[in-house]
Amino acid sequence: MLSKVVSCVLTGLEGEIVNVETDISNGLPSFTIVGLPDTAVRESKERVKSAIKNSGFNFPIKRITINLAPANTKKEGTHLDLPMAMGILSASDQIDMKYLKEYAFIGELSLNGKLNRVIGVLPLVISFREKGYKKIILPKENMEEASIIEDVEIYALENLFQITSFLQGDLKINPSANKTNTINTNCLSQKVDFNEVSGQETAKRALEIAAAGGHNIILIGPPGSGKTMLARRFPTILPDMTLEESIEVTKIYSIAGLLPSNSSLIKTRPFISPHHTISKVSLIGGGKIPKPGEVSLAHLGVLFLDELPEFQRNVLEVLRQPMEDEVVTISRINATITYPAKFVLVASMNPCPCGYYNDPVKECSCAPHQIKKYLSKISGPLLDRIDMHIEVFPVKYNELTNKTKPKSSLEIKKKVDMARNIQLERFKDSRIRFNSQLPPRLIKKYCKLGKEENSLLEAAFHNLGMSARSYNKILKLSRTIADLDGSANIKVSHLSEAIQYRSLDKKFWAL
């Protein structure tokens, strides 16, 4: 007898419906799975066989063939265990096929028939909904994650026997309640705050601009000047995540298997800080079974690279494409997978190996060729993609002992939110969220300059030897500074401030 059960597989963040077709016929006993199954799917034969027997059902001693259609799509993961088990039970007349038609199935089986938690449930459920499947049976441990999606009925069950009892009407279970409640990501819940940072007003102002416009930033200064301290407080001034953004980030963490078991949503913007020994694959994503890298885990959040020159140069170079395109594309023989990578890069570094080049107090002990070799680890094209280059000086004694309390993260965030709201209104008819995403074709429309501003930018362009990319980034920075100022037009003061944030690289990299 032939049966068909509906499930789904993922390619990146996108799901494709899979029909699990099961045929049981007379012949020598065998159990064959076809349709490009990976190792985890092939190994499911033993899990499914034991789960069926240990749940009180009969495993047919016949010729069993399972086809995962469409057969030309690679099938990965353990979540196909449950649909295969239901297919065998249906094809062997232990459960009526009519009970299976309106449901889709996800779940990994233990040998005793228990349903185990699987990864990637959120994008799977979203894919089911998009394809018109509204009733989904999955493991109870995945209930929190799946129940955030509206317009679907989630039936979270514990084992194979419970599922068959529910389908046949012997067990009454209501669908899980939808939990798309308002998400609270107020920066007051963070453990760190900008009011803990004494001095460094220039760097704080630069980070405020970076947060308001989504601009990449690099902090350059001697050891102990507060670069890392500032960077770690950067997420506290970023705008709160919307529900759509939260779901978008949660999908990535679900696929990576990093979603906490007690959480249904990633509610705060990610802050990813990889060690400088990280490999290209770990940073960008990939592997034999492609997984999201650190740049995708930082999606809609912050990627912080501390001590930037300590990273291998070939590792840093792979950042150039995602910084420009905001996606990562991984090509394999069977598929091409795309993961989102829309992050704000915050980097920090010393100006030389000893850390004290251009320090106003301590003398640098590095020879010119040592400094040049150290700085050459960061290529010009990568540096050109970083919008703001900020010099951070050591904090003075009177700043440390000043009793005036610095601005809190909440105070700074209010200005950032105001500027972001201006941008959301400006770009409401497009997919752009903030100024740093402006493509060249729209820069002229939204970053218009007056005669005086044009003259200033022209002089800066020639004197500083800027590239076309630098020119565009200055205009986008100026637009953000004007938004923070509540100004509809870019003024000379806004443009001058933007130019100074792009001129520091000439001071260090011109050695």
C-alpha positions as CSV (number, residue, x, y, z in Angstrom):
1,M,0.0,0.0,0.0
2,L,1.2,3.6,-0.8
3,S,0.9,6.5,1.6
4,K,1.9,10.2,1.5
5,V,2.9,12.4,4.4
6,V,3.8,16.1,4.2
7,S,7.0,17.6,5.7
8,C,9.5,20.2,4.7
9,V,13.3,20.7,4.3
10,L,15.4,23.9,4.4
11,T,17.8,25.4,1.9
12,G,19.3,28.2,3.9
13,L,16.4,30.1,5.4
14,E,13.9,29.0,2.7
15,G,11.8,25.9,3.0
16,E,10.6,23.4,0.4
17,I,7.7,21.1,0.9
18,V,8.7,17.4,0.9
19,N,6.2,14.6,0.2
20,V,7.3,11.5,2.2
21,E,5.9,8.7,0.0
22,T,5.9,5.2,1.6
23,D,5.4,1.9,-0.3
24,I,5.2,-1.4,1.4
25,S,5.2,-4.5,-0.8
26,N,5.9,-8.2,-0.7
27,G,9.4,-9.4,-1.1
28,L,12.6,-9.8,0.8
29,P,12.5,-7.6,3.9
30,S,14.3,-4.3,3.3
31,F,14.1,-0.6,4.2
32,T,15.2,1.8,1.5
33,I,15.2,5.6,1.5
34,V,15.6,7.4,-1.8
35,G,15.5,11.1,-2.8
36,L,19.0,12.4,-2.0
37,P,19.0,11.8,1.8
38,D,22.0,12.8,3.8
39,T,23.6,10.7,6.5
40,A,21.3,11.9,9.2
41,V,18.2,11.0,7.1
42,R,19.7,7.6,6.1
43,E,20.4,6.7,9.7
44,S,16.7,7.4,10.6
45,K,15.9,3.9,9.5
46,E,17.1,2.5,12.8
47,R,15.4,5.2,14.8
48,V,12.1,4.8,13.0
49,K,12.1,1.0,13.3
50,S,12.8,1.0,17.0
51,A,10.4,3.8,17.7
52,I,7.5,2.1,16.0
53,K,8.1,-1.2,17.8
54,N,8.7,0.4,21.2
55,S,5.5,2.5,20.9
56,G,3.3,-0.7,20.7
57,F,3.0,-0.9,16.9
58,N,4.0,-3.6,14.4
59,F,7.0,-2.9,12.1
60,P,6.2,-4.6,8.8
61,I,8.7,-7.3,7.8
62,K,8.3,-6.5,4.1
63,R,9.9,-4.5,1.4
64,I,9.7,-0.8,2.5
65,T,10.6,2.0,0.1
66,I,10.4,5.6,1.1
67,N,10.8,8.3,-1.5
68,L,11.4,11.9,-0.4
69,A,9.9,14.0,-3.2
70,P,11.0,16.1,-5.0
71,A,13.9,13.6,-5.5
72,N,16.4,16.2,-6.9
73,T,16.5,18.3,-3.6
74,K,19.1,17.4,-0.9
75,K,17.3,16.3,2.3
76,E,19.2,17.1,5.5
77,G,18.3,16.9,9.2
78,T,16.6,14.5,11.6
79,H,13.1,16.1,11.5
80,L,12.0,13.7,8.8
81,D,11.9,10.8,11.3
82,L,8.3,11.5,12.3
83,P,6.8,11.8,8.8
84,M,8.6,8.6,7.8
85,A,7.2,6.8,10.8
86,M,3.7,8.0,10.1
87,G,4.0,6.9,6.5
88,I,5.0,3.4,7.5
89,L,2.1,3.2,10.0
90,S,-0.3,4.5,7.3
91,A,1.0,2.2,4.6
92,S,0.7,-0.8,6.9
93,D,-2.9,0.0,7.8
94,Q,-2.2,0.7,11.4
95,I,-3.6,4.3,11.1
96,D,-6.0,5.5,8.4
97,M,-4.5,7.7,5.7
98,K,-7.5,10.1,6.0
99,Y,-6.2,11.3,9.4
100,L,-2.9,12.4,8.0
101,K,-4.1,14.5,5.0
102,E,-4.6,17.8,6.8
103,Y,-1.5,17.8,8.9
104,A,2.2,18.5,8.3
105,F,4.8,16.7,10.4
106,I,8.2,17.6,11.9
107,G,10.1,15.6,14.5
108,E,13.1,13.5,15.5
109,L,12.3,10.1,17.1
110,S,14.1,8.5,20.1
111,L,14.3,4.7,20.1
112,N,11.5,4.6,22.6
113,G,9.2,6.7,20.4
114,K,9.7,10.0,22.2
115,L,9.8,13.1,20.1
116,N,13.0,15.1,20.4
117,R,13.6,18.8,19.8
118,V,14.9,19.6,16.3
119,I,16.6,22.7,15.0
120,G,15.2,25.1,12.3
121,V,11.6,24.8,13.4
122,L,10.7,28.5,13.1
123,P,11.7,28.8,9.4
124,L,10.1,25.4,8.7
125,V,6.7,26.5,10.2
126,I,6.9,29.8,8.3
127,S,7.5,27.8,5.1
128,F,4.5,25.6,5.9
129,R,2.3,28.6,6.3
130,E,3.5,30.2,3.1
131,K,2.7,27.0,1.2
132,G,-0.8,26.8,2.7
133,Y,-0.4,24.2,5.4
134,K,-2.0,25.5,8.6
135,K,-1.9,22.4,10.9
136,I,1.5,21.2,12.1
137,I,2.5,18.4,14.5
138,L,5.9,18.8,16.1
139,P,7.8,18.0,19.3
140,K,6.6,19.6,22.5
141,E,10.1,21.0,23.2
142,N,9.7,23.2,20.0
143,M,6.3,24.5,21.1
144,E,7.6,27.9,22.3
145,E,9.5,28.6,19.1
146,A,6.7,27.5,16.7
147,S,3.9,29.3,18.5
148,I,5.1,32.8,17.7
149,I,3.8,32.4,14.1
150,E,0.2,33.5,13.5
151,D,-2.4,31.8,11.3
152,V,-1.2,28.2,12.0
153,E,-2.3,25.6,14.5
154,I,0.6,24.0,16.4
155,Y,0.0,20.6,18.0
156,A,3.0,20.0,20.2
157,L,3.1,16.3,21.3
158,E,5.5,14.1,23.3
159,N,5.7,10.7,21.5
160,L,4.6,8.6,18.6
161,F,1.8,6.8,20.5
162,Q,0.3,10.2,21.6
163,I,0.3,11.4,18.0
164,T,-1.6,8.4,16.7
165,S,-4.1,8.7,19.6
166,F,-4.6,12.4,18.8
167,L,-5.1,11.8,15.1
168,Q,-7.6,9.0,15.6
169,G,-9.6,11.1,18.1
170,D,-8.8,9.2,21.2
171,L,-6.9,12.1,22.7
172,K,-8.2,15.7,22.7
173,I,-5.4,18.3,22.4
174,N,-6.0,22.0,21.7
175,P,-3.5,23.9,19.4
176,S,-0.9,25.9,21.3
177,A,-1.8,29.5,21.9
178,N,-0.1,32.1,19.7
179,K,2.5,34.1,21.6
180,T,3.3,37.0,19.3
181,N,3.2,39.5,22.2
182,T,4.9,42.8,22.4
183,I,8.6,42.4,22.8
184,N,10.5,44.5,25.3
185,T,14.0,45.3,24.5
186,N,14.5,48.5,26.5
187,C,18.2,49.3,27.0
188,L,17.6,49.6,30.7
189,S,17.6,45.8,30.8
190,Q,21.2,45.7,29.6
191,K,24.0,45.2,32.2
192,V,26.1,48.0,30.8
193,D,25.5,51.7,30.2
194,F,27.2,54.6,28.6
195,N,27.0,56.6,31.9
196,E,29.8,54.3,33.1
197,V,32.2,55.8,30.5
198,S,34.1,58.9,31.7
199,G,35.1,61.4,29.0
200,Q,35.5,60.2,25.4
201,E,32.8,62.6,24.2
202,T,34.0,62.5,20.6
203,A,33.9,58.7,20.5
204,K,30.4,58.7,22.1
205,R,29.2,61.2,19.5
206,A,30.5,59.0,16.7
207,L,28.9,55.9,18.1
208,E,25.6,57.8,18.4
209,I,25.8,58.7,14.7
210,A,26.8,55.1,13.8
211,A,23.7,53.8,15.7
212,A,21.4,56.4,14.1
213,G,22.4,55.6,10.5
214,G,23.6,52.0,10.7
215,H,27.2,53.1,9.9
216,N,30.3,50.9,10.3
217,I,32.9,52.4,12.6
218,I,36.5,51.7,13.7
219,L,38.0,53.0,16.9
220,I,41.8,53.6,16.9
221,G,43.7,54.4,20.1
222,P,46.2,53.2,22.7
223,P,45.6,50.4,25.2
224,G,43.3,51.4,28.1
225,S,41.7,54.3,26.3
226,G,38.2,52.6,26.5
227,K,37.7,51.3,22.9
228,T,36.3,47.9,24.0
229,M,34.3,49.5,26.8
230,L,32.7,51.9,24.3
231,A,32.0,49.1,21.8
232,R,30.4,46.8,24.3
233,R,27.9,49.6,25.2
234,F,27.0,50.3,21.6
235,P,24.0,47.9,21.5
236,T,22.4,49.7,24.4
237,I,21.7,52.8,22.1
238,L,20.5,50.8,19.1
239,P,16.7,51.1,18.3
240,D,14.5,48.3,19.8
241,M,13.8,45.4,17.5
242,T,10.4,45.1,15.8
243,L,8.6,41.8,15.9
244,E,9.4,41.3,12.2
245,E,13.1,41.8,12.9
246,S,13.0,39.6,15.9
247,I,11.5,36.7,13.9
248,E,14.1,37.3,11.1
249,V,17.0,37.0,13.6
250,T,15.4,34.0,15.4
251,K,15.1,32.1,12.2
252,I,18.9,32.3,11.8
253,Y,19.6,31.2,15.4
254,S,17.0,28.4,15.0
255,I,18.8,27.0,11.9
256,A,22.2,27.3,13.7
257,G,20.8,25.4,16.7
258,L,21.6,28.3,19.0
259,L,18.1,29.2,20.1
260,P,17.8,28.9,23.9
261,S,15.4,26.1,24.9
262,N,13.5,28.5,27.2
263,S,13.1,31.2,24.6
264,S,10.8,31.6,21.6
265,L,12.3,34.8,20.3
266,I,15.6,36.6,20.1
267,K,14.4,39.9,21.6
268,T,17.6,41.9,21.7
269,R,19.9,42.9,18.9
270,P,22.8,40.4,18.6
271,F,26.3,41.4,19.7
272,I,28.8,39.0,18.1
273,S,32.5,39.3,19.1
274,P,34.6,36.5,17.6
275,H,38.2,35.8,18.7
276,H,40.9,36.9,16.3
277,T,41.9,33.2,15.7
278,I,38.5,32.6,13.9
279,S,38.6,30.9,10.5
280,K,37.0,32.2,7.2
281,V,34.3,29.5,7.3
282,S,33.4,30.3,10.9
283,L,33.2,34.0,10.2
284,I,31.4,33.9,6.9
285,G,29.5,30.6,7.1
286,G,29.7,27.3,5.2
287,G,31.1,23.9,5.9
288,K,30.1,20.4,4.5
289,I,26.6,21.0,5.8
290,P,26.4,24.8,5.4
291,K,25.6,26.7,8.5
292,P,25.3,30.5,9.2
293,G,28.6,32.2,10.2
294,E,29.3,34.9,12.7
295,V,28.3,37.6,10.2
296,S,24.9,36.1,9.8
297,L,24.5,35.6,13.6
298,A,25.1,39.3,13.8
299,H,22.3,40.1,11.4
300,L,20.4,43.3,12.4
301,G,22.9,43.7,15.3
302,V,26.6,44.3,15.8
303,L,29.7,42.5,14.7
304,F,32.5,43.6,17.0
305,L,36.1,42.8,15.9
306,D,38.4,43.7,18.7
307,E,42.1,44.2,17.9
308,L,41.4,44.2,14.1
309,P,45.0,43.8,12.9
310,E,45.3,40.5,14.9
311,F,42.9,38.8,12.6
312,Q,44.4,37.0,9.6
313,R,44.2,39.3,6.6
314,N,42.5,36.6,4.4
315,V,39.8,36.3,7.1
316,L,39.2,40.0,7.1
317,E,39.0,40.2,3.3
318,V,35.9,37.9,3.2
319,L,34.0,40.7,5.0
320,R,34.1,42.9,2.0
321,Q,31.2,41.3,0.1
322,P,28.7,41.0,3.0
323,M,29.5,44.6,4.1
324,E,28.5,45.7,0.6
325,D,25.7,43.3,-0.3
326,E,24.3,42.5,3.2
327,V,24.0,38.8,2.3
328,V,26.4,35.8,2.3
329,T,26.1,33.4,-0.6
330,I,27.5,29.9,-0.1
331,S,27.8,27.7,-3.2
332,R,27.8,23.9,-3.0
333,I,27.4,21.1,-5.6
334,N,23.7,20.5,-4.6
335,A,22.6,24.0,-3.8
336,T,23.4,27.7,-3.5
337,I,22.5,29.0,0.0
338,T,22.0,32.6,0.9
339,Y,22.1,33.9,4.5
340,P,21.3,37.5,5.5
341,A,24.2,39.5,6.9
342,K,22.9,43.0,7.6
343,F,25.1,44.1,10.5
344,V,26.9,47.2,11.9
345,L,30.6,46.6,12.0
346,V,32.4,48.0,15.1
347,A,36.1,47.4,15.1
348,S,38.9,48.5,17.4
349,M,42.7,48.6,17.1
350,N,45.9,50.0,18.4
351,P,47.7,52.4,16.1
352,C,50.9,50.3,16.2
353,P,52.3,47.1,17.7
354,C,53.2,48.7,21.0
355,G,50.0,50.7,21.0
356,Y,51.4,54.2,21.6
357,Y,52.0,55.7,18.2
358,N,50.9,59.4,18.3
359,D,50.1,59.1,22.1
360,P,50.3,62.5,23.8
361,V,52.0,61.1,26.9
362,K,53.8,57.7,26.2
363,E,56.5,57.4,23.6
364,C,56.1,54.8,20.8
365,S,58.9,52.2,20.7
366,C,58.0,50.9,17.2
367,A,60.2,51.5,14.1
368,P,58.4,53.0,11.1
369,H,58.6,49.7,9.1
370,Q,57.0,47.9,12.1
371,I,54.1,50.3,12.2
372,K,53.6,50.1,8.4
373,K,53.7,46.2,8.5
374,Y,51.1,46.2,11.4
375,L,48.7,48.6,9.6
376,S,49.1,46.8,6.3
377,K,47.1,43.9,7.7
378,I,44.0,46.0,7.0
379,S,43.6,46.5,3.3
380,G,42.6,49.7,1.7
381,P,39.3,48.3,0.2
382,L,38.2,47.0,3.6
383,L,39.0,50.3,5.3
384,D,37.2,52.2,2.6
385,R,34.0,50.2,3.5
386,I,34.2,51.4,7.1
387,D,32.2,54.7,7.2
388,M,33.8,56.3,10.3
389,H,37.4,56.3,11.5
390,I,37.6,57.6,15.1
391,E,40.8,58.3,17.1
392,V,40.3,57.6,20.8
393,F,42.7,59.3,23.2
394,P,43.6,58.3,26.8
395,V,41.1,59.6,29.4
396,K,42.5,62.5,31.5
397,Y,42.6,62.5,35.3
398,N,40.1,65.3,35.6
399,E,37.6,63.4,33.4
400,L,37.9,60.4,35.6
401,T,37.3,62.4,38.8
402,N,34.6,64.7,37.4
403,K,31.4,64.3,39.4
404,T,29.1,65.3,36.6
405,K,27.4,62.1,35.5
406,P,27.8,61.3,31.7
407,K,24.8,60.8,29.5
408,S,23.1,57.5,30.0
409,S,22.4,55.0,27.2
410,L,18.7,55.8,27.4
411,E,19.3,59.5,26.8
412,I,21.5,58.8,23.8
413,K,19.0,56.2,22.5
414,K,16.2,58.8,22.5
415,K,18.1,60.8,19.9
416,V,18.9,57.7,17.9
417,D,15.3,56.6,17.9
418,M,14.2,60.1,16.7
419,A,16.7,60.0,13.8
420,R,15.7,56.4,12.9
421,N,12.0,57.4,12.9
422,I,12.8,60.2,10.4
423,Q,14.6,57.6,8.2
424,L,11.7,55.1,8.4
425,E,9.3,57.8,7.3
426,R,11.7,58.9,4.5
427,F,12.1,55.4,3.1
428,K,8.7,54.0,3.9
429,D,8.0,53.2,0.2
430,S,11.3,51.2,-0.1
431,R,13.1,48.3,1.6
432,I,15.7,50.7,3.0
433,R,15.7,51.0,6.8
434,F,18.5,53.5,7.5
435,N,20.8,55.9,5.7
436,S,23.9,53.6,5.4
437,Q,21.8,51.4,3.0
438,L,21.2,54.2,0.5
439,P,22.3,53.1,-3.0
440,P,24.1,55.5,-5.3
441,R,21.0,56.1,-7.4
442,L,19.1,57.5,-4.3
443,I,22.0,59.5,-2.7
444,K,21.4,62.4,-5.1
445,K,17.7,62.4,-4.2
446,Y,18.1,62.3,-0.4
447,C,21.5,64.0,0.1
448,K,21.2,67.2,-1.8
449,L,23.8,69.9,-1.1
450,G,23.7,73.6,-1.5
451,K,26.4,75.7,-3.2
452,E,28.5,76.2,-0.1
453,E,28.3,72.6,0.9
454,N,29.3,71.5,-2.6
455,S,32.4,73.7,-2.5
456,L,33.4,72.2,0.8
457,L,33.0,68.6,-0.3
458,E,34.9,69.3,-3.5
459,A,37.8,70.7,-1.7
460,A,37.8,67.8,0.8
461,F,37.6,65.3,-2.1
462,H,40.7,66.7,-3.8
463,N,42.8,67.4,-0.7
464,L,42.2,64.0,1.0
465,G,42.3,62.0,-2.2
466,M,39.0,60.4,-1.6
467,S,37.5,57.5,-3.6
468,A,34.0,57.5,-5.0
469,R,32.9,55.2,-2.2
470,S,34.3,57.7,0.4
471,Y,32.4,60.5,-1.3
472,N,29.1,58.5,-1.1
473,K,29.8,57.6,2.6
474,I,30.4,61.2,3.5
475,L,27.1,62.2,2.0
476,K,25.3,59.4,3.9
477,L,27.0,60.3,7.1
478,S,26.0,64.0,6.6
479,R,22.4,62.9,6.1
480,T,22.4,61.0,9.4
481,I,24.0,63.9,11.3
482,A,21.4,66.2,9.8
483,D,18.7,63.8,11.0
484,L,20.1,63.8,14.5
485,D,19.9,67.6,14.3
486,G,16.3,67.5,13.1
487,S,17.3,69.3,9.9
488,A,15.7,68.6,6.6
489,N,18.7,69.9,4.7
490,I,22.4,69.0,5.0
491,K,24.3,72.1,6.2
492,V,28.0,73.0,6.2
493,S,28.3,71.9,9.9
494,H,26.9,68.5,9.2
495,L,29.1,68.0,6.2
496,S,32.2,69.2,8.1
497,E,31.6,66.7,10.9
498,A,31.1,63.9,8.4
499,I,34.4,64.8,6.6
500,Q,36.4,64.6,9.8
501,Y,35.2,61.1,10.4
502,R,36.6,60.0,7.1
503,S,40.0,61.7,7.2
504,L,41.7,59.8,10.0
505,D,42.9,57.0,7.8
506,K,45.2,59.4,5.9
507,K,46.9,60.1,9.2
508,F,47.9,56.5,10.0
509,W,47.8,54.7,6.6
510,A,49.9,57.3,4.8
511,L,53.0,56.3,6.7
